[in-house]
């Protein structure tokens, strides 16, 4: 209640913010990032990331400035 969202939504948002940071780093594979963030597989990570941002993790990474 203190952050204005359900605990589950808060945790999901934090995981996806961490994913963005790891994607920006660029030296880890998408599978490694998915597993590091406790997603059961890359497909679930991609689904959650796309739902939150409107793009896949790979698309997000490619659009980052070099």
C-alpha positions as CSV (number, residue, x, y, z in Angstrom):
1,X,0.0,0.0,0.0
2,X,2.9,2.3,0.7
3,X,4.1,2.2,-2.9
4,X,0.6,2.4,-4.5
5,X,0.7,-1.1,-6.0
6,X,0.1,-4.7,-5.0
7,X,3.2,-6.5,-3.7
8,X,3.3,-8.8,-6.8
9,X,3.2,-5.8,-9.2
10,X,5.9,-4.1,-7.2
11,X,8.2,-7.1,-7.4
12,X,7.5,-7.5,-11.1
13,X,8.3,-3.9,-11.8
14,X,11.6,-4.2,-9.8
15,X,12.6,-7.3,-11.8
16,X,11.9,-5.5,-15.1
17,X,13.9,-2.4,-14.0
18,X,16.8,-4.7,-13.2
19,X,16.4,-6.4,-16.6
20,X,16.7,-3.1,-18.3
21,X,19.9,-2.4,-16.5
22,X,21.3,-5.8,-17.4
23,X,20.3,-5.4,-21.0
24,X,22.1,-2.0,-21.1
25,X,25.2,-3.7,-19.8
26,X,25.2,-5.8,-23.0
27,X,27.6,-8.6,-22.0
28,X,25.0,-11.2,-20.9
29,X,22.7,-13.3,-23.0
30,X,18.9,-13.0,-22.7
31,X,18.7,-16.5,-21.2
32,X,21.3,-15.5,-18.5
33,X,19.3,-12.4,-17.7
34,X,16.0,-14.3,-17.5
35,X,17.4,-16.9,-15.2
36,X,19.2,-14.3,-13.0
37,X,15.9,-12.5,-12.5
38,X,14.2,-15.8,-11.5
39,X,12.1,-16.2,-14.6
40,X,11.5,-19.9,-15.4
41,X,12.6,-19.5,-19.0
42,X,13.5,-16.9,-21.6
43,X,10.0,-17.1,-23.1
44,X,8.4,-16.0,-19.8
45,X,10.9,-13.2,-19.5
46,X,10.2,-12.0,-23.0
47,X,6.4,-12.1,-22.4
48,X,6.6,-10.1,-19.2
49,X,9.1,-7.6,-20.7
50,X,6.9,-7.1,-23.8
51,X,3.8,-6.7,-21.8
52,X,5.5,-4.0,-19.6
53,X,7.4,-2.1,-22.3
54,X,5.8,-2.9,-25.7
55,X,8.9,-4.4,-27.1
56,X,11.0,-7.6,-26.6
57,X,14.2,-7.5,-24.6
58,X,16.2,-7.9,-27.9
59,X,14.5,-5.0,-29.5
60,X,15.0,-2.9,-26.3
61,X,18.8,-3.8,-26.3
62,X,19.2,-2.9,-30.0
63,X,17.5,0.5,-29.5
64,X,19.9,1.5,-26.7
65,X,22.6,4.0,-27.7
66,X,25.9,2.4,-28.4
